[in-house]
Amino acid sequence: MFVKSVMIPKHKTYYVEETVFVKDALELLNKHEIDGMPVVSGSDYVGLITRNTIFEAAFYSEEDKTTFMETTPVGQIVKGKENTVIEDEIFEETLMKMKDVPLISVVDKEHRLLGIVTRAEVLDQFQSVFGMNKKGLRIVFSSVETEGRILKLSEITRQFHQNIISLTTFDDADKLVRRIVMKVSYH
């Protein structure tokens, strides 16, 4: 799956120009109950503004809070200019980049803002991967890493007339062993 499959397109995204003052950006964050949004210069992505960024910058500012909020453009305090994904990248690329931010901006090769991926979309995808939205029985086991292991597992599942809802594998502590998490429907 690609990033573009789960991104919220720019026309449905809240974002601000880099010249907008911090006070106005914070009001927009509060009004829409969001934790962060992209900052642009025209259509070019400049960075990310979050509540945390605003509060941290205000705390360390030499100016009093009111002056800082009313006279500082968000372009001066943005972070994460390089912490973006391209729409054609695989979805998993968003995971590590989203570690400390509420969203990741999706840009094209010219670094123009195309949309965002939020933590909510990431969580929705994990729910889907693990079949959490369907009733079933989850089976977890470890298996020696061998060719055809998943094929054998699917044949056993078919013999018992079960449908596999989800199947995920993980490295176990031992590099020759895999943990397999399978969810099957039950009748």
FENDA-V319191 format. One record per backbone hydrogen bond with DSSP energy under -0.5 kcal/mol. NH is the residue of the N-H (numbers start at 1). CO is the residue of the C=O. If there is no record, write none. Layout:
NH_CO, NH_CO
This chain:
3_89, 4_87, 5_2, 6_3, 7_3, 8_116, 9_7, 10_114, 12_9, 13_10, 16_38, 18_40, 20_17, 22_72, 23_69, 25_21, 26_22, 27_23, 28_24, 29_25, 30_26, 31_27, 32_28, 33_30, 34_29, 37_49, 38_14, 39_47, 40_16, 41_44, 43_41, 44_41, 45_111, 46_39, 47_39, 48_79, 49_37, 51_35, 54_50, 55_51, 56_52, 57_53, 58_54, 59_55, 60_56, 61_57, 68_64, 69_65, 70_66, 71_67, 72_68, 73_71, 74_20, 75_18, 76_73, 77_74, 78_74, 79_48, 83_80, 84_82, 85_105, 87_107, 89_86, 91_1, 93_90, 94_91, 95_92, 96_92, 97_93, 98_94, 98_95, 99_96, 101_98, 104_117, 105_83, 106_115, 107_85, 107_105, 108_112, 111_108, 113_43, 114_106, 115_106, 116_8, 117_104, 119_102, 122_118, 123_119, 124_120, 125_121, 126_122, 127_123, 128_124, 129_125, 130_126, 131_128, 132_127, 134_131, 137_184, 139_182, 141_180, 143_178, 145_176, 146_144, 149_146, 152_148, 153_149, 154_150, 155_151, 156_152, 157_153, 158_154, 159_155, 160_156, 161_158, 162_157, 165_163, 165_183, 166_183, 168_181, 170_179, 172_174, 172_177, 177_174, 178_143, 179_170, 180_141, 180_178, 181_168, 182_139, 182_180, 183_166, 184_137, 185_163
